[in-house]
Amino acid sequence: MELLTAIDTRASAARLTQPGPTPEHLARILEAAAHAPDHGRLRPWQFIVLDADLREKFSFAAAAAKRVRLPAMTDEQFAAEREKITRSPTIVVVGCSVRREQTKVPEIEQVIAAGAAAQNLFLAAHDLGYGVMWKTGAAAYDPAVKATVGLGADDHIVGIMHLGTRPKQPP
């Protein structure tokens, strides 16, 4: 796919099904993501691929954070919140660990670099034929949710990238 075609045809998927990216495709997607523009070559991004165990912990932490914000949440709503996160075949959390000691490159530029890496990830997955949903929401800003993927409270979740196959649309 040509670059401008990829950009012009890129759109978030409404739903995703199996299969997710093959291990080879996922490695290529992450490699492309790491070629984002990056003032100071700090590589402030982190790509955390959620395996089954980490996906369970992440979905529980995100649902628990929502329950703190909405104490009246029922157990059914809690389970539904967890299921929303776990239904995608592949999830990659794009984090940003800001190097605050690096005074030459402001925090905002480091976060933007991680955002550019997330966009590269999106376009690479699209080019390889996968559907992508770029999500954040309140969970992305919660320190306990960040901690489940190894990020600190002052770090950022730039995107919770859901990857998979777009369901076939009827003609």
ABEGO torsion letter per residue (X at the ends): XBAAAAAAABBBBABBBOBBBBAAAAAAAAAAAAABBBBGGAGABBBBBBBAAAAAAAAAAAAAAAAAABAABBAAAAAAAAAAAAABABBBBBBBBBBAABAABBAAAAAAAAAAAAAAAAAAAAAAGBBBBBBBEAAAABAAAAAAAGBBAABBBABBBBBBBBBBBBX
